[in-house]
Every structure is written in structure tokens, then in C-alpha cells.
Amino acid sequence: MGVISFTGVKVFSTTLARDRENMGENITKWLKENSAVEVVDKIVTQSSDKEFHCLTITLFYRHKA
């Protein structure tokens, strides 16, 4: 498997339920506002304790040629 090259990272993270519900819309908005980037990889991370649930989506991107 080859190495994926990227030039930037964008992290979306929240612990609030209403923000988790809107995360997809926020990511779509960011992608539209940054149409010169190509997402080359992503990591979805979920963590929680007794009170909070955290969702983090990390996008690795490079600028389109």
C-alpha cells in the first residue's frame, strides 16, 4: 500500500448532541467553501465517558492541481 500525500488537515469535533446532528452539514459547507481541495483520507473517532460523547472527523486533503 502506498503513502497518501496531503497538504492540510481539517478537524471537526463536538461533544454537544445538537452539534453532532449538524456536523454533516458543517462538513458539506466547508467542502463547498473550499472547493480547491481534494479529500484524500479521513478518520472518524468517537470517545465517551459517563457524561459526554465526543465525535471527531478528521479530513486529510491536498489542493487540486
C-alpha positions, 0 to 999 in steps of 0.5 A: 500500500502506498503513502497518501500525500496531503497538504492540510488537515481539517478537524471537526469535533463536538461533544454537544448532541445538537452539534453532532446532528449538524456536523454533516452539514458543517462538513458539506459547507466547508467542502463547498467553501473550499472547493480547491481541495481534494479529500484524500483520507479521513478518520472518524473517532468517537470517545465517551465517558459517563457524561459526554460523547465526543465525535471527531472527523478528521479530513486529510486533503491536498489542493487540486492541481 
